[in-house]
């Protein structure tokens, strides 16, 4: 079966729960990065479960997917669940002062596949009050 697109909002994010997700956001507002905020609350850096997404794709008769993601763990987990990920389509973010630190954490601590350079992070460059 050929499906043009299937989007599962917040797919797999139920393990941390809404309350702890809000607590993690509060910790991020206090300066924790996304990984440390989750760890501080007793969770893993990423506890998403893709089994429901894999079952939905199977139920729809979808045999393979082109996956829009920067997260290599998502690809690995879906493949482990029997989803044939034939292509990764990168999602290129717009970098700004509000998300620069978050994106840098995704790359350096969670191995996300983003083509970022220090030029992408003017607010984080040494000498600019950043790292």
C-alpha positions as a printed Julia matrix, in Angstrom:
131×3 Matrix{Float64}:
  0.0    0.0    0.0
  1.32   3.44  -0.88
  0.55   6.13   1.67
  1.64   9.71   0.92
  2.02  10.67   4.55
  1.25   9.55   8.05
  1.89  11.86  10.97
  1.57  10.67  14.53
  1.62  13.71  16.83
  3.86  13.18  19.84
  4.38   9.57  18.74
  5.87   7.56  21.55
  6.06  10.38  24.06
  3.6    8.91  26.55
  6.14   7.27  28.85
  7.31  10.49  30.51
  3.74  11.7   30.97
  2.34  15.16  30.54
  3.05  16.33  34.09
  6.72  15.35  33.99
  7.04  16.79  30.48
  5.86  20.12  31.89
  8.26  19.73  34.81
 11.07  19.09  32.31
 10.15  22.28  30.46
 10.32  24.18  33.78
 13.79  22.74  34.45
 14.86  23.8   30.96
 13.68  27.32  31.78
 16.01  27.15  34.8
 18.99  26.28  32.59
 18.97  22.48  32.37
 19.3   21.07  28.88
 16.64  18.66  27.61
 18.67  15.57  28.56
 19.56  16.71  32.08
 15.97  17.83  32.72
 14.67  14.34  31.94
 17.43  12.68  33.99
 16.73  15.02  36.93
 13.13  13.76  36.94
 14.25  10.12  37.01
 13.66   9.42  33.32
 15.99   8.36  30.54
 17.16  10.96  28.04
 14.63   9.6   25.54
 11.98   7.09  26.61
  9.83   7.19  23.51
  8.13   3.97  22.49
  7.38   3.52  18.81
  5.51   0.23  19.08
  2.1    1.88  18.58
  3.38   3.69  15.46
  4.75   0.41  14.1
  1.43  -1.36  14.77
 -0.53   1.42  13.03
  1.71   1.19   9.96
  1.29  -2.59   9.93
 -2.49  -2.3   10.31
 -2.55   0.15   7.38
 -0.57  -2.31   5.28
  2.39   0.05   4.92
  5.46  -2.02   4.0
  8.15   0.68   3.99
  8.56   4.32   4.93
 10.58   7.4    4.12
 11.03   8.83   7.6
 11.26  12.56   8.27
 13.65  12.68  11.22
 17.05  13.79  12.47
 17.03  11.12  15.18
 19.02   7.97  14.32
 17.6    6.19  17.39
 14.11   6.57  15.96
 15.23   4.83  12.77
 16.87   2.01  14.74
 13.87   1.5   17.02
 11.39   1.43  14.15
 13.55  -1.07  12.26
 13.74  -3.25  15.38
  9.93  -3.23  15.38
  9.85  -4.46  11.79
  9.33  -1.16   9.97
 11.36  -0.99   6.77
 12.84   2.53   6.85
 14.08   2.92   3.29
 15.14   6.56   3.54
 15.75   9.22   6.15
 14.55  12.64   5.08
 16.29  15.33   7.15
 14.29  18.03   8.89
 16.31  21.24   8.74
 15.45  23.63  11.56
 15.72  27.38  11.55
 18.23  28.26  14.26
 17.54  31.22  16.5
 18.42  32.42  19.99
 15.5   30.52  21.52
 16.36  27.08  20.13
 20.13  27.18  19.55
 21.09  25.57  22.85
 18.37  22.92  22.49
 19.54  21.98  18.98
 23.16  21.84  20.1
 22.14  19.45  22.88
 20.29  17.27  20.38
 23.45  16.99  18.28
 26.09  16.65  21.0
 24.2   14.54  23.55
 21.6   12.64  21.52
 23.53  12.17  18.24
 20.88  13.83  16.09
 21.87  14.21  12.46
 21.91  17.96  11.97
 24.46  19.84   9.88
 25.33  22.52  12.4
 28.45  24.61  12.67
 29.53  27.25  15.16
 28.46  29.8   12.57
 24.92  28.51  13.12
 25.15  29.5   16.79
 26.27  33.12  17.05
 24.8   33.4   20.55
 26.82  30.38  21.73
 30.2   31.17  20.2
 33.1   31.67  22.6
 33.44  35.32  23.45
 29.74  36.04  22.91
 28.65  35.0   26.39
 28.12  31.43  25.25
 30.19  28.31  25.9
